[in-house]
Amino acid sequence: MTQLSGDLLGKQEPTRHHLLELQGIDAYYGSAQALSNVSLHIDEGEIVCLLGGNASGKSTTMKIILGLLHPRAGEVFLDGQNTTRLQTPQIIRRGIASVPEARRVFAEMTIEENLRVGAYLRSSRQEIKQDLLHMFEVFPRLAERRRQRAGTLSGGEQQMLAFARALMSRPRLICMDEPTMGLAPIFVERVLETIVAINRTGVTIFMVEQNAELALSIASRGYILQSGHMVLDGLASELLNNLAIREAYLGQRVGEQKARDA
């Protein structure tokens, strides 16, 4: 299991409150509605997953949180402060980082340069240097290749770089868009272990995923989107173990599960 320093990430005694909240979000691309009256909340210290198929509105929800798309109706709150109309850099300064879909590392830049990009809003060179060294301790594979171009890494190694880059901003909340997408099975478990390790340092995780079983296996709670509507939410264990829910909303046939369990 990857070990992360709580001191690096400013871990504090847990305080249960809504770190992030979306209330009644309507979002559009031109005249096409992508989200309708979507509400959710994420408490400090949780891993929360947002599930749904293609075109369900998952990535749009992530864009709303990050300020990449502004809703036509509804509001977004971070620590009780309205961030609905803020631009992305302002939101990042308030403690949110992103691990985008398909990693999106800067392929022509070195690993070290990618990590420094993650700290571009920070001013203390000494602290950035310390955090950079710590990322190389946490992710030794990156340390071995620190001067190698990021585009030459495997998919799993690029995902680790994306995690490390996000951590360089010292976030309170990391939004992850399909973190296991396109990875070889050998890397998927490692990625999930790393997400749990990051969360244990005190960083809250909001994870958009198509693979419901993987996401719910590490999450505290889950939400299910269908065609832009929030259709269900609950404890991850309840969503994972309810076969009717899995068939109705998560695309898994009850008969398939029974056969697998037999």
Summary of the structure (lengths in Angstrom):
residues: 262
radius of gyration: 18.3
end to end distance: 30.7
largest distance: 57.2
contacts: 850
relative contact order: 0.19
helix: 39%
strand: 26%
